[in-house]
Amino acid sequence: MPSQKPRQLSHLQAQLAQLTANMADLESLMRMTAGQAQDMRGLGGYAGAMFMAASKVLGEETVKGGDGEAGTAGSREQDK
């Protein structure tokens, strides 16, 4: 029984070293993920701005084109 204790302590020390290394890796990955989350937030803002701009442009075309299909056909012929 007493001879097992040093072996068990050595095993626990190795596991603790592995856990410490894994925690360092996790910290690094969490920092990277936090940075990527900020970047995604910025991309979301750009995407929202593009959608709002597209909505404004399409809304103006609808107002200029009149109602429905006739306005669309007329604007296509003007583009030629």
MOPAC internal coordinates of N, CA, C and O (Angstrom, degrees):
PM7 1SCF
backbone

  N    0.0000 0     0.00 0     0.00 0    0    0    0
  C    1.4462 1     0.00 0     0.00 0    1    0    0
  C    1.5356 1   112.23 1     0.00 0    2    1    0
  O    1.2310 1   119.53 1   130.44 1    3    2    1
  N    1.3397 1   118.50 1   -49.56 1    3    2    1
  C    1.4646 1   118.51 1  -178.94 1    5    3    2
  C    1.5262 1   112.76 1   -63.30 1    6    5    3
  O    1.2310 1   119.12 1   153.91 1    7    6    5
  N    1.3339 1   119.28 1   -26.09 1    7    6    5
  C    1.4644 1   121.31 1  -179.69 1    9    7    6
  C    1.5343 1   111.79 1   -73.37 1   10    9    7
  O    1.2310 1   120.03 1   160.73 1   11   10    9
  N    1.3069 1   117.54 1   -19.27 1   11   10    9
  C    1.4656 1   120.53 1   179.63 1   13   11   10
  C    1.5270 1   111.90 1   -78.72 1   14   13   11
  O    1.2310 1   120.25 1   154.30 1   15   14   13
  N    1.3141 1   117.12 1   -25.70 1   15   14   13
  C    1.4617 1   120.20 1  -174.77 1   17   15   14
  C    1.5357 1   112.23 1   -61.26 1   18   17   15
  O    1.2310 1   118.54 1   131.62 1   19   18   17
  N    1.3308 1   120.39 1   -48.38 1   19   18   17
  C    1.4733 1   118.44 1   178.16 1   21   19   18
  C    1.5361 1   112.64 1   -61.32 1   22   21   19
  O    1.2310 1   120.42 1   142.50 1   23   22   21
  N    1.3137 1   116.81 1   -37.50 1   23   22   21
  C    1.4628 1   120.35 1   178.30 1   25   23   22
  C    1.5278 1   110.69 1   -64.69 1   26   25   23
  O    1.2310 1   120.58 1   137.79 1   27   26   25
  N    1.3268 1   116.49 1   -42.21 1   27   26   25
  C    1.4619 1   120.38 1   178.73 1   29   27   26
  C    1.5256 1   110.86 1   -65.80 1   30   29   27
  O    1.2310 1   120.68 1   139.05 1   31   30   29
  N    1.3368 1   116.31 1   -40.95 1   31   30   29
  C    1.4646 1   119.58 1   178.52 1   33   31   30
  C    1.5285 1   110.87 1   -64.44 1   34   33   31
  O    1.2310 1   120.60 1   140.89 1   35   34   33
  N    1.3177 1   116.46 1   -39.11 1   35   34   33
  C    1.4606 1   120.45 1   177.43 1   37   35   34
  C    1.5272 1   110.56 1   -63.92 1   38   37   35
  O    1.2310 1   120.84 1   138.59 1   39   38   37
  N    1.3251 1   116.01 1   -41.41 1   39   38   37
  C    1.4620 1   120.54 1   178.06 1   41   39   38
  C    1.5280 1   110.62 1   -64.12 1   42   41   39
  O    1.2310 1   120.35 1   137.02 1   43   42   41
  N    1.3229 1   116.94 1   -42.98 1   43   42   41
  C    1.4674 1   120.56 1   178.28 1   45   43   42
  C    1.5236 1   110.98 1   -64.00 1   46   45   43
  O    1.2310 1   120.41 1   141.91 1   47   46   45
  N    1.3219 1   116.83 1   -38.09 1   47   46   45
  C    1.4616 1   120.28 1   178.60 1   49   47   46
  C    1.5317 1   110.45 1   -64.04 1   50   49   47
  O    1.2310 1   120.38 1   138.44 1   51   50   49
  N    1.3196 1   116.88 1   -41.56 1   51   50   49
  C    1.4670 1   120.62 1   177.82 1   53   51   50
  C    1.5294 1   110.81 1   -64.59 1   54   53   51
  O    1.2310 1   120.49 1   138.98 1   55   54   53
  N    1.3184 1   116.66 1   -41.02 1   55   54   53
  C    1.4660 1   119.94 1   178.39 1   57   55   54
  C    1.5242 1   110.99 1   -65.36 1   58   57   55
  O    1.2310 1   120.34 1   140.89 1   59   58   57
  N    1.3338 1   116.96 1   -39.11 1   59   58   57
  C    1.4604 1   120.77 1   178.45 1   61   59   58
  C    1.5255 1   110.62 1   -64.97 1   62   61   59
  O    1.2310 1   120.38 1   140.15 1   63   62   61
  N    1.3210 1   116.87 1   -39.85 1   63   62   61
  C    1.4637 1   119.97 1   177.27 1   65   63   62
  C    1.5266 1   110.48 1   -63.11 1   66   65   63
  O    1.2310 1   120.17 1   138.08 1   67   66   65
  N    1.3227 1   117.28 1   -41.92 1   67   66   65
  C    1.4646 1   121.01 1   178.13 1   69   67   66
  C    1.5233 1   110.81 1   -64.86 1   70   69   67
  O    1.2310 1   120.60 1   138.84 1   71   70   69
  N    1.3267 1   116.45 1   -41.16 1   71   70   69
  C    1.4599 1   120.76 1   178.14 1   73   71   70
  C    1.5250 1   110.80 1   -62.81 1   74   73   71
  O    1.2310 1   120.35 1   138.13 1   75   74   73
  N    1.3204 1   116.94 1   -41.87 1   75   74   73
  C    1.4644 1   120.98 1   178.82 1   77   75   74
  C    1.5279 1   110.66 1   -62.35 1   78   77   75
  O    1.2310 1   120.52 1   136.96 1   79   78   77
  N    1.3287 1   116.61 1   -43.04 1   79   78   77
  C    1.4676 1   120.30 1   178.01 1   81   79   78
  C    1.5251 1   110.93 1   -63.98 1   82   81   79
  O    1.2310 1   120.32 1   137.89 1   83   82   81
  N    1.3174 1   116.99 1   -42.11 1   83   82   81
  C    1.4697 1   120.73 1   178.91 1   85   83   82
  C    1.5230 1   111.41 1   -64.73 1   86   85   83
  O    1.2310 1   120.40 1   142.31 1   87   86   85
  N    1.3310 1   116.83 1   -37.69 1   87   86   85
  C    1.4673 1   120.19 1   178.56 1   89   87   86
  C    1.5268 1   110.73 1   -67.00 1   90   89   87
  O    1.2310 1   120.21 1   142.40 1   91   90   89
  N    1.3276 1   117.21 1   -37.60 1   91   90   89
  C    1.4673 1   120.23 1   176.55 1   93   91   90
  C    1.5297 1   110.38 1   -63.95 1   94   93   91
  O    1.2310 1   120.42 1   137.65 1   95   94   93
  N    1.3340 1   116.81 1   -42.35 1   95   94   93
  C    1.4683 1   120.52 1   176.53 1   97   95   94
  C    1.5237 1   111.05 1   -62.28 1   98   97   95
  O    1.2310 1   120.61 1   137.60 1   99   98   97
  N    1.3259 1   116.44 1   -42.40 1   99   98   97
  C    1.4607 1   120.92 1   179.63 1  101   99   98
  C    1.5265 1   110.71 1   -62.51 1  102  101   99
  O    1.2310 1   120.54 1   137.86 1  103  102  101
  N    1.3327 1   116.56 1   -42.14 1  103  102  101
  C    1.4631 1   119.83 1   179.08 1  105  103  102
  C    1.5264 1   110.72 1   -61.28 1  106  105  103
  O    1.2310 1   120.73 1   136.74 1  107  106  105
  N    1.3275 1   116.21 1   -43.26 1  107  106  105
  C    1.4628 1   120.65 1   178.56 1  109  107  106
  C    1.5280 1   110.95 1   -61.87 1  110  109  107
  O    1.2310 1   120.62 1   135.28 1  111  110  109
  N    1.3196 1   116.42 1   -44.72 1  111  110  109
  C    1.4646 1   120.38 1   179.73 1  113  111  110
  C    1.5236 1   111.79 1   -65.99 1  114  113  111
  O    1.2310 1   120.30 1   143.85 1  115  114  113
  N    1.3277 1   117.04 1   -36.15 1  115  114  113
  C    1.4650 1   120.07 1   178.82 1  117  115  114
  C    1.5247 1   110.84 1   -67.37 1  118  117  115
  O    1.2310 1   120.41 1   141.05 1  119  118  117
  N    1.3299 1   116.82 1   -38.95 1  119  118  117
  C    1.4691 1   119.63 1   176.71 1  121  119  118
  C    1.5300 1   110.46 1   -62.99 1  122  121  119
  O    1.2310 1   120.71 1   137.00 1  123  122  121
  N    1.3258 1   116.25 1   -43.00 1  123  122  121
  C    1.4598 1   120.56 1   178.64 1  125  123  122
  C    1.5264 1   110.42 1   -63.70 1  126  125  123
  O    1.2310 1   120.21 1   137.64 1  127  126  125
  N    1.3195 1   117.21 1   -42.36 1  127  126  125
  C    1.4631 1   121.36 1   179.87 1  129  127  126
  C    1.5249 1   110.91 1   -63.92 1  130  129  127
  O    1.2310 1   120.57 1   140.62 1  131  130  129
  N    1.3327 1   116.52 1   -39.38 1  131  130  129
  C    1.4641 1   119.62 1   178.38 1  133  131  130
  C    1.5277 1   110.58 1   -62.96 1  134  133  131
  O    1.2310 1   120.50 1   138.16 1  135  134  133
  N    1.3265 1   116.64 1   -41.84 1  135  134  133
  C    1.4631 1   119.81 1   176.80 1  137  135  134
  C    1.5148 1   111.83 1   -63.59 1  138  137  135
  O    1.2310 1   120.47 1   138.63 1  139  138  137
  N    1.3192 1   116.71 1   -41.37 1  139  138  137
  C    1.4606 1   120.40 1   179.14 1  141  139  138
  C    1.5214 1   111.25 1   -66.34 1  142  141  139
  O    1.2310 1   120.24 1   145.81 1  143  142  141
  N    1.3282 1   117.14 1   -34.19 1  143  142  141
  C    1.4682 1   120.04 1   177.84 1  145  143  142
  C    1.5261 1   110.17 1   -64.36 1  146  145  143
  O    1.2310 1   120.34 1   140.08 1  147  146  145
  N    1.3332 1   116.96 1   -39.92 1  147  146  145
  C    1.4667 1   119.88 1   176.87 1  149  147  146
  C    1.5335 1   110.48 1   -64.24 1  150  149  147
  O    1.2310 1   120.79 1   138.71 1  151  150  149
  N    1.3282 1   116.09 1   -41.29 1  151  150  149
  C    1.4674 1   119.72 1   178.36 1  153  151  150
  C    1.5280 1   111.18 1   -63.97 1  154  153  151
  O    1.2310 1   120.39 1   139.77 1  155  154  153
  N    1.3271 1   116.85 1   -40.23 1  155  154  153
  C    1.4653 1   120.72 1   178.07 1  157  155  154
  C    1.5269 1   110.60 1   -63.63 1  158  157  155
  O    1.2310 1   120.67 1   144.38 1  159  158  157
  N    1.3264 1   116.31 1   -35.62 1  159  158  157
  C    1.4576 1   119.88 1   177.21 1  161  159  158
  C    1.5311 1   110.00 1   -62.41 1  162  161  159
  O    1.2310 1   120.93 1   136.71 1  163  162  161
  N    1.3345 1   115.83 1   -43.29 1  163  162  161
  C    1.4593 1   119.62 1   177.15 1  165  163  162
  C    1.5199 1   112.15 1   -62.88 1  166  165  163
  O    1.2310 1   120.53 1   137.14 1  167  166  165
  N    1.3283 1   116.60 1   -42.86 1  167  166  165
  C    1.4645 1   119.94 1   178.10 1  169  167  166
  C    1.5223 1   111.20 1   -63.14 1  170  169  167
  O    1.2310 1   120.56 1   143.77 1  171  170  169
  N    1.3250 1   116.53 1   -36.23 1  171  170  169
  C    1.4629 1   120.03 1   176.97 1  173  171  170
  C    1.5169 1   111.32 1   -61.96 1  174  173  171
  O    1.2310 1   120.83 1   140.33 1  175  174  173
  N    1.3263 1   116.02 1   -39.67 1  175  174  173
  C    1.4646 1   120.03 1   177.01 1  177  175  174
  C    1.5193 1   111.79 1   -63.00 1  178  177  175
  O    1.2310 1   120.78 1   135.96 1  179  178  177
  N    1.3385 1   116.12 1   -44.04 1  179  178  177
  C    1.4642 1   119.69 1   177.82 1  181  179  178
  C    1.5243 1   111.24 1   -62.64 1  182  181  179
  O    1.2310 1   120.39 1   136.28 1  183  182  181
  N    1.3195 1   116.87 1   -43.72 1  183  182  181
  C    1.4625 1   120.51 1  -179.62 1  185  183  182
  C    1.5275 1   110.19 1   -63.20 1  186  185  183
  O    1.2310 1   120.39 1   138.01 1  187  186  185
  N    1.3238 1   116.85 1   -41.99 1  187  186  185
  C    1.4599 1   120.28 1   177.74 1  189  187  186
  C    1.5187 1   111.60 1   -61.87 1  190  189  187
  O    1.2310 1   120.65 1   138.79 1  191  190  189
  N    1.3293 1   116.37 1   -41.21 1  191  190  189
  C    1.4613 1   120.13 1   178.56 1  193  191  190
  C    1.5254 1   110.99 1   -63.96 1  194  193  191
  O    1.2310 1   120.60 1   140.21 1  195  194  193
  N    1.3271 1   116.45 1   -39.79 1  195  194  193
  C    1.4650 1   119.72 1   178.62 1  197  195  194
  C    1.5330 1   111.08 1   -65.13 1  198  197  195
  O    1.2310 1   120.65 1   138.71 1  199  198  197
  N    1.3262 1   116.37 1   -41.29 1  199  198  197
  C    1.4650 1   119.32 1   177.99 1  201  199  198
  C    1.5276 1   111.00 1   -63.99 1  202  201  199
  O    1.2310 1   120.38 1   138.80 1  203  202  201
  N    1.3303 1   116.88 1   -41.20 1  203  202  201
  C    1.4645 1   119.22 1   179.72 1  205  203  202
  C    1.5247 1   110.72 1   -66.39 1  206  205  203
  O    1.2310 1   120.47 1   140.20 1  207  206  205
  N    1.3440 1   116.71 1   -39.80 1  207  206  205
  C    1.4637 1   119.70 1   178.50 1  209  207  206
  C    1.5271 1   110.60 1   -65.45 1  210  209  207
  O    1.2310 1   120.37 1   136.84 1  211  210  209
  N    1.3255 1   116.90 1   -43.16 1  211  210  209
  C    1.4656 1   120.14 1   178.66 1  213  211  210
  C    1.5206 1   110.61 1   -63.27 1  214  213  211
  O    1.2310 1   120.49 1   140.26 1  215  214  213
  N    1.3092 1   116.66 1   -39.74 1  215  214  213
  C    1.4590 1   120.33 1   179.03 1  217  215  214
  C    1.5232 1   110.66 1   -63.56 1  218  217  215
  O    1.2310 1   120.85 1   139.38 1  219  218  217
  N    1.3295 1   115.97 1   -40.62 1  219  218  217
  C    1.4605 1   119.40 1   179.73 1  221  219  218
  C    1.5288 1   110.61 1   -65.64 1  222  221  219
  O    1.2310 1   120.37 1   135.33 1  223  222  221
  N    1.3301 1   116.90 1   -44.67 1  223  222  221
  C    1.4651 1   120.71 1  -179.99 1  225  223  222
  C    1.5206 1   110.54 1   -63.63 1  226  225  223
  O    1.2310 1   120.15 1   132.75 1  227  226  225
  N    1.3239 1   117.32 1   -47.25 1  227  226  225
  C    1.4630 1   120.17 1  -179.70 1  229  227  226
  C    1.5177 1   111.03 1   -65.95 1  230  229  227
  O    1.2310 1   120.16 1   145.66 1  231  230  229
  N    1.3138 1   117.30 1   -34.34 1  231  230  229
  C    1.4577 1   120.40 1   177.53 1  233  231  230
  C    1.5121 1   111.61 1   -65.70 1  234  233  231
  O    1.2310 1   120.13 1   140.77 1  235  234  233
  N    1.3400 1   117.36 1   -39.23 1  235  234  233
  C    1.4610 1   120.88 1   178.41 1  237  235  234
  C    1.5228 1   110.75 1   -67.38 1  238  237  235
  O    1.2310 1   119.85 1   141.52 1  239  238  237
  N    1.3325 1   117.88 1   -38.48 1  239  238  237
  C    1.4664 1   120.60 1   178.00 1  241  239  238
  C    1.5191 1   110.96 1   -64.25 1  242  241  239
  O    1.2310 1   120.29 1   142.10 1  243  242  241
  N    1.3156 1   117.06 1   -37.90 1  243  242  241
  C    1.4599 1   120.80 1   179.93 1  245  243  242
  C    1.5222 1   110.13 1   -65.83 1  246  245  243
  O    1.2310 1   120.21 1   138.92 1  247  246  245
  N    1.3325 1   117.20 1   -41.08 1  247  246  245
  C    1.4605 1   120.65 1  -179.74 1  249  247  246
  C    1.5237 1   110.16 1   -67.16 1  250  249  247
  O    1.2310 1   119.82 1   137.24 1  251  250  249
  N    1.3327 1   117.95 1   -42.76 1  251  250  249
  C    1.4649 1   121.38 1  -179.54 1  253  251  250
  C    1.5243 1   111.87 1   -69.81 1  254  253  251
  O    1.2310 1   120.53 1   144.81 1  255  254  253
  N    1.3332 1   116.59 1   -35.19 1  255  254  253
  C    1.4589 1   121.41 1  -173.93 1  257  255  254
  C    1.5166 1   114.15 1   -76.55 1  258  257  255
  O    1.2310 1   119.19 1   170.91 1  259  258  257
  N    1.2826 1   119.14 1    -9.09 1  259  258  257
  C    1.4548 1   120.50 1  -177.22 1  261  259  258
  C    1.5052 1   110.44 1    85.73 1  262  261  259
  O    1.2310 1   120.68 1    39.29 1  263  262  261
  N    1.3376 1   116.31 1  -140.71 1  263  262  261
  C    1.4572 1   117.98 1  -176.45 1  265  263  262
  C    1.5124 1   110.62 1  -109.06 1  266  265  263
  O    1.2310 1   121.30 1   -56.49 1  267  266  265
  N    1.3100 1   115.12 1   123.51 1  267  266  265
  C    1.4548 1   123.24 1   166.19 1  269  267  266
  C    1.5066 1   116.46 1    68.16 1  270  269  267
  O    1.2310 1   121.15 1    40.63 1  271  270  269
  N    1.3401 1   115.42 1  -139.37 1  271  270  269
  C    1.4625 1   124.39 1  -168.48 1  273  271  270
  C    1.5259 1   111.84 1   -69.94 1  274  273  271
  O    1.2310 1   119.75 1   143.84 1  275  274  273
  N    1.3136 1   118.09 1   -36.16 1  275  274  273
  C    1.4633 1   120.62 1  -177.23 1  277  275  274
  C    1.5239 1   110.35 1   -61.79 1  278  277  275
  O    1.2310 1   120.16 1   138.89 1  279  278  277
  N    1.3002 1   117.31 1   -41.11 1  279  278  277
  C    1.4597 1   121.15 1   179.13 1  281  279  278
  C    1.5106 1   111.63 1   -66.42 1  282  281  279
  O    1.2310 1   120.44 1   143.31 1  283  282  281
  N    1.2979 1   116.77 1   -36.69 1  283  282  281
  C    1.4595 1   120.71 1  -179.76 1  285  283  282
  C    1.5239 1   110.15 1   -68.20 1  286  285  283
  O    1.2310 1   119.98 1   137.16 1  287  286  285
  N    1.3280 1   117.65 1   -42.84 1  287  286  285
  C    1.4607 1   121.16 1   179.52 1  289  287  286
  C    1.5233 1   110.04 1   -64.94 1  290  289  287
  O    1.2310 1   120.11 1   139.60 1  291  290  289
  N    1.3098 1   117.39 1   -40.40 1  291  290  289
  C    1.4562 1   121.02 1   178.73 1  293  291  290
  C    1.5139 1   112.03 1   -63.38 1  294  293  291
  O    1.2310 1   120.32 1   139.11 1  295  294  293
  N    1.2997 1   117.00 1   -40.89 1  295  294  293
  C    1.4589 1   119.28 1  -179.79 1  297  295  294
  C    1.5203 1   110.91 1   -71.12 1  298  297  295
  O    1.2310 1   119.85 1   150.99 1  299  298  297
  N    1.3355 1   117.90 1   -29.01 1  299  298  297
  C    1.4694 1   120.52 1   176.92 1  301  299  298
  C    1.5298 1   110.13 1   -68.02 1  302  301  299
  O    1.2310 1   120.25 1   141.13 1  303  302  301
  N    1.3253 1   117.12 1   -38.87 1  303  302  301
  C    1.4589 1   119.45 1  -179.57 1  305  303  302
  C    1.5147 1   110.41 1   -70.27 1  306  305  303
  O    1.2310 1   119.73 1   149.48 1  307  306  305
  N    1.3235 1   118.12 1   -30.52 1  307  306  305
  C    1.4556 1   120.84 1   176.92 1  309  307  306
  C    1.5206 1   110.67 1   -68.58 1  310  309  307
  O    1.2310 1   120.21 1   149.50 1  311  310  309
  N    1.3383 1   117.20 1   -30.50 1  311  310  309
  C    1.4558 1   121.46 1  -178.92 1  313  311  310
  C    1.5261 1   112.10 1   -70.68 1  314  313  311
  O    1.2310 1   119.50 1   158.20 1  315  314  313
  N    1.3394 1   118.56 1   -21.80 1  315  314  313
  C    1.4795 1   122.14 1  -175.06 1  317  315  314
  C    1.4997 1   112.91 1   -71.55 1  318  317  315
  O    1.2310 1   120.10 1   180.00 1  319  318  317

